Amino acid sequence: MSANVYSIESLLIGKAYHSRTLQGEIIDAEKNNDVWYQDCETYRVQVRPYHSFKDTYRYLAVKVSD
């Protein structure tokens, strides 16, 4: 039996991003160790706003333990 193995980066890409100041699609993600949140991994994501090609970057914290 085989399993599909995914990375967090690949699961983030293509997802919608919503905040108070930005709505768009995540087009790239990479793990980042410069910003730290407790019990989380931090990712720098490239977001393409809807109806625009001017990409911007945000940090996401992904909880990896309980």
Residue pairs with C-beta under 8 A, 6 or more apart in sequence:
8 29
8 31
8 41
8 43
8 62
9 29
9 30
9 31
9 43
12 26
12 29
12 43
12 45
12 60
12 62
13 26
13 27
13 28
13 29
14 25
14 26
14 27
15 25
15 26
16 23
16 24
16 25
16 26
17 23
17 24
17 25
17 26
17 45
17 47
17 58
19 58
22 47
22 49
22 56
22 58
23 49
23 50
24 47
24 48
24 49
24 50
24 52
24 56
25 47
25 48
25 50
26 45
26 46
26 47
27 46
27 47
27 48
27 55
28 45
28 46
29 43
29 44
29 45
29 46
29 60
30 43
30 44
31 41
31 42
31 43
32 42
32 43
32 44
32 59
33 42
34 42
35 42
35 59
36 42
37 61
39 63
39 64
39 65
39 66
40 61
40 62
40 63
40 64
41 61
41 62
41 64
42 59
42 60
42 61
42 62
43 59
43 60
43 61
43 62
44 57
44 58
44 59
45 57
45 58
45 59
45 60
46 55
46 56
46 57
47 55
47 56
47 57
47 58
48 55
49 55
49 56
